[in-house]
Amino acid sequence: MAVAVKGGLITPVIRNVGVMSLPQIAEESRDLAARAQAGSLGVDEFSGGTFSISNLGMFGVDQFDAIINLPQAAILAVAAGVKKPVVRGDSIVPATVMRVSLSADHRAIDGAVAARFLQSLKGFLENPASMLL
């Protein structure tokens, strides 16, 4: 994640997310963000990361591309959800559409792997309950 702080951005690192539940990740994110804004993170808490998430959607931005914070390998840009007409079956219906984009360093991540990640993310966003399984 990227956190706005006085003088720029900092990317606190959530470690071992593969063994954490979604509520644990959310709690760790809140804690790290609060401590980043307070200027009380240790160097080990914002170094050694490989992947960041930048959410400008909370500011109403509906599309953007994020730049990788080197030496990390990738960053996911998350934009605002916007009501738009979409086609479902043979009907046009209103739906909330959220754009995401992934910037990946191809020296570290194969493009096909990045595409499969986005495909999985799309599935989770379209069916949020599946994240809890």
URJO-V104571 format. One line per field, one symbol per residue. phi: phi as a letter, one per 30 degrees, with the letter a starting at -180 (. if undefined). burial: I if it has 9 or more other ideal C-beta (glycine too) atoms within 8 Angstrom, else O. A space follows every 10 residues. Layout:
BEGIN
phi = ???
burial = ???
END
This chain:
BEGIN
phi = .cbdbejkcb cdccciddcc dedddddddd ddddddddic ddedcbbidb bbbcccedci dcaacccede cdcabccccd dbdbdbcbic ccbdadcbcb bccbdddcbd eddddddddd deddddbedd dcd
burial = IIIOIOOOOI IIIIOOOOOI OOOOIOOIIO OIIOIIIOOO IOOOIIOOIO IIIIOIIOOO IOOIOIOIIO OIIIIIIIII OOOOOIOOOO OOOOIOIIOI IIIIIOOOIO OOOIOOIIOO IOIIIOOOOO OOO
END
